[in-house]
Every structure is written in C-alpha cells, then in structure tokens.
Amino acid sequence: MVTPQATGPTSAGRRSQNISSGGSPARDMRWLSVALAVVVAAAVAATAATVRTRLAPVALAGAVMNPPVPAYEFRLPDQDGHLVSLADLRGKVVALTFLYAHCPDVCSLIADAFHKTYSLLGPVTDRAAFVAISVDPRGDTQESVHTFLAVHHVQGEMAYLHGPVAQLRPVWAHYYVGSDAQEVNPESVAAATPTAAQVGHTAIVYVIDPAGKIALFLPGNLDPQDLAADIRALAKP
C-alpha cells in the first residue's frame, strides 16, 4: 500500500496566492512612499501658505506712509488739564487730528467719525487712542471744548489738547496743518491770538502706529469703517 505524499502547490496555485495577497512587497512599499510624499508635500504647502499670510503686508484703507515716519512729539494739557504726550501713548494706535470747537463744518464730521469708530472697535479700544489738537487757542476755552465733546458724544473717548500759540505753533508746523498740506497758514501761526476767521487748518487724520510712527493718513470726510479697520490692523500684536 502506497501512502500518498503531500505535494507542494502547483505553479498555478502559487500565482493565485500572489494575486490574492495584493501584490509584491516591493510594489506595496512604492505605493506607500508615494502616499507619504503626497502627505508631506501637502503639509509643506499648507505651512508655506500660513507663513505667507502672516508675513504679507496688511491692506490698509488710508494713504500709507512708506516707510512710516516718526511722529512729532508733543506734550499738552487735555480738556481736564491733564498733560498728555505722544510718548505716553506708545503701544497704542493713535488717531490724531486738528480741530476747533467753533468750526462750522469738517471738525464736527471728524469728531462724529471718531465716535463711530470708537463704537466699532469694541475691545480694541484698549489699544487705541483718539486725540485732537486745537487750532484755535483763543476760542477753545475749557467750556467750549467740553460742550463740543458732549455734543459729538466723544467725552471719555477723545483727548482734546490745547495750549498757547507759541506751544502749538511747532506742532502745527510738523504736522503740516495750515491752509493746505504743504505749508502752515502764516496768518494762523503769526497771530498772537488767532480768531476763528484766521484759523486755517488741514482736515486730516493721522494714524500713528504703536511704535510712534505715522503709518497712514485719511481725509476729513473719512469713513469710520476704514479708520476702524486700519486701527485693528495696526493694533495686532
């Protein structure tokens, strides 16, 4: 009696086993390498996009100073007699303008825009400051200034700085406040006691960055949405 002996798989069986196992190990490794390369490439691309987004310059609504220029330093009393200097406001974005309380037109528009901007900023107001400097030292009495601030709802929101002509003259000059943006109004700065008729000033809002440099400026008829967007952009850590 012959005992049957187990025989190995036929070549056809071996081919069948190879097919059912999904291919050779070498081929599997090649597919795995391709998959890993795709994943790594995607991660690198995403990281590069994030870096580009963070490094890209922020689009600003105002006319940008390129490069930003150091803002002229001042130290003047506000509507309550407290001294305020530009250096005190380092670390904040400063919206700076020039007004007078009896101004019949653009000054009121700017003050109203400041109030609307303040309302739009929410918690960002902690990193912002709104400052007006008088261009009418005689007419801007404490009473008239407080009335102006109340009428335009900027009490507690805007500092209104004032002083004698001799103290204000260099501030006006360095911020090009006058009959146009190129020169200081000679009648305004030469008069011992300027009257409302002699006051000529540029309707402009400077935006000073947290480092104390003028980053941009906007016209007197600015859109509060634009000013709020620029302040938010410059106030980012």
C-alpha positions in Angstrom: 0.0 0.0 0.0 1.4 3.2 -1.1 0.9 6.1 1.2 0.1 9.3 -0.8 2.6 12.0 -0.1 1.7 15.7 0.2 2.9 17.6 -2.8 3.7 21.4 -2.9 1.5 23.9 -4.6 1.5 23.9 -8.3 2.8 27.0 -10.2 -0.8 28.0 -11.0 -1.6 27.8 -7.3 1.4 29.9 -6.5 0.3 32.6 -9.0 -3.1 32.5 -7.4 -1.7 33.1 -4.0 0.4 36.0 -5.2 -2.6 37.7 -6.8 -4.8 37.3 -3.8 -2.2 38.7 -1.5 -2.4 42.1 -3.3 1.0 42.2 -5.0 4.6 42.0 -4.1 6.1 43.7 -1.0 8.3 45.9 -3.2 5.2 47.2 -5.1 3.4 47.9 -1.8 6.4 49.9 -0.5 6.4 52.0 -3.7 2.8 52.9 -3.2 3.4 53.7 0.5 6.3 56.0 -0.4 4.2 57.9 -3.0 1.4 58.3 -0.4 3.8 59.6 2.2 5.3 62.0 -0.3 1.9 63.4 -1.1 1.1 63.9 2.5 4.4 65.7 3.2 4.1 67.9 0.2 0.6 69.0 1.3 1.8 69.7 4.8 4.7 71.8 3.4 2.4 73.7 1.1 0.0 74.5 4.0 2.8 75.7 6.2 4.2 77.9 3.4 0.7 79.4 2.9 0.4 80.2 6.6 3.8 81.8 6.7 3.0 83.9 3.5 -0.3 85.0 5.1 1.4 86.1 8.3 4.2 87.9 6.5 2.2 89.5 3.8 1.6 93.3 4.3 -1.8 94.2 5.6 -4.0 96.1 3.2 -4.8 99.5 4.7 -7.6 101.9 3.7 -5.7 105.1 4.3 -2.9 106.7 2.4 0.1 104.7 3.6 3.4 106.3 4.5 6.2 104.2 3.0 8.3 104.0 5.0 6.5 105.2 8.2 8.0 108.4 9.6 8.4 109.3 13.3 5.6 111.4 14.6 6.5 114.7 16.1 6.5 114.6 19.9 4.1 116.9 21.9 3.1 117.3 25.5 0.0 119.3 26.0 -2.9 119.6 28.5 -6.2 118.0 27.7 -9.7 119.3 28.3 -9.4 118.4 32.1 -5.9 119.9 32.5 -4.0 116.6 32.4 -0.8 116.5 30.4 -0.8 114.1 27.5 2.2 113.3 25.5 2.7 111.2 22.4 5.3 109.2 24.3 2.6 108.3 26.9 0.6 106.6 24.2 3.4 104.3 23.0 2.0 100.8 22.4 -1.3 102.2 21.2 -2.6 103.1 17.7 -3.2 106.9 17.8 -5.8 108.6 15.6 -4.6 112.3 15.6 -6.5 115.2 14.2 -6.7 119.0 14.5 -9.9 120.8 15.4 -11.5 123.8 16.9 -14.7 123.9 18.9 -16.5 126.6 16.8 -15.7 125.0 13.5 -18.9 125.0 11.4 -18.2 122.0 9.2 -15.4 119.5 8.9 -14.4 119.4 12.6 -17.8 118.1 13.5 -17.6 115.5 10.9 -14.3 114.2 12.2 -15.5 114.2 15.8 -18.6 112.2 14.8 -16.4 109.8 12.8 -14.2 109.3 15.8 -17.2 108.4 17.9 -18.5 105.9 15.4 -15.0 104.4 15.0 -14.7 104.0 18.8 -18.1 102.2 18.8 -16.9 99.8 16.1 -13.7 98.9 17.8 -15.1 97.0 20.8 -12.2 95.6 23.0 -9.6 97.0 20.6 -10.3 100.5 22.1 -7.9 99.4 24.9 -5.1 99.5 22.3 -6.2 102.8 20.6 -6.3 106.5 21.5 -8.2 109.3 19.8 -6.5 112.8 20.1 -7.5 116.2 18.8 -5.2 119.2 19.0 -6.6 122.7 19.0 -6.0 125.1 16.1 -7.9 128.0 17.9 -6.2 128.6 21.2 -8.3 131.7 22.0 -11.7 130.2 21.1 -11.1 126.8 22.5 -11.9 127.5 26.2 -12.5 124.7 28.6 -16.2 125.4 28.5 -16.4 125.4 24.7 -14.3 122.3 24.4 -16.4 120.3 26.9 -19.6 121.4 25.1 -18.1 120.2 21.7 -17.1 116.9 23.2 -20.6 116.4 24.7 -22.4 117.4 21.5 -20.4 114.9 19.5 -20.5 112.1 22.1 -16.7 111.8 22.4 -16.4 112.6 26.2 -14.2 109.8 27.6 -13.3 108.7 24.1 -11.1 111.6 22.8 -8.5 113.8 24.4 -8.7 117.4 23.2 -5.4 119.1 23.7 -4.8 122.8 23.7 -2.2 125.4 24.7 -0.8 128.8 23.8 0.1 129.7 20.2 3.8 129.5 20.9 3.5 126.0 22.2 1.1 124.9 19.4 3.0 126.5 16.5 5.7 123.8 16.1 3.1 121.1 16.4 1.0 122.6 13.6 4.2 123.0 11.5 5.5 119.5 11.9 2.1 118.0 11.1 1.6 120.4 8.1 -1.5 121.9 9.4 -2.4 125.0 7.6 -4.3 126.3 4.5 -3.1 123.2 2.7 -0.9 120.1 3.3 2.3 121.8 2.2 2.7 124.8 4.4 1.5 126.2 7.7 -1.1 129.0 7.4 1.1 132.1 8.1 -1.8 134.2 9.5 -2.8 131.5 11.9 0.7 130.9 13.4 1.8 134.6 13.4 -1.2 136.0 15.2 -0.8 136.4 18.9 -4.5 135.5 19.5 -5.9 133.8 16.4 -9.6 134.3 15.8 -11.9 131.8 14.2 -11.6 133.7 10.9 -7.8 133.4 11.0 -7.8 129.7 11.7 -6.9 127.7 8.6 -6.2 124.0 9.1 -5.9 120.9 7.0 -8.8 118.5 7.5 -6.7 115.4 8.1 -6.5 112.4 10.4 -3.1 110.9 11.0 -2.9 107.3 12.2 0.2 106.7 14.3 1.4 103.1 15.0 2.3 101.7 18.4 5.9 102.5 17.8 5.2 106.2 17.4 5.5 106.4 13.6 2.9 107.9 11.2 1.7 104.8 9.3 -1.0 106.5 7.2 -3.5 109.4 7.0 -7.1 109.8 6.0 -9.1 112.8 4.8 -11.5 114.8 7.0 -14.5 113.1 5.4 -13.2 109.6 6.3 -15.4 106.5 6.6 -15.4 105.3 10.2 -15.3 101.7 8.9 -12.0 102.5 7.2 -10.5 104.0 10.3 -11.6 101.2 12.4 -10.2 98.6 10.0 -6.8 100.4 9.9 -6.6 100.7 13.7 -7.4 97.0 14.1 -4.7 96.1 11.6 -2.1 98.2 13.3 -3.1 97.2 16.8 -2.4 93.5 16.2 0.4 92.1 18.4 
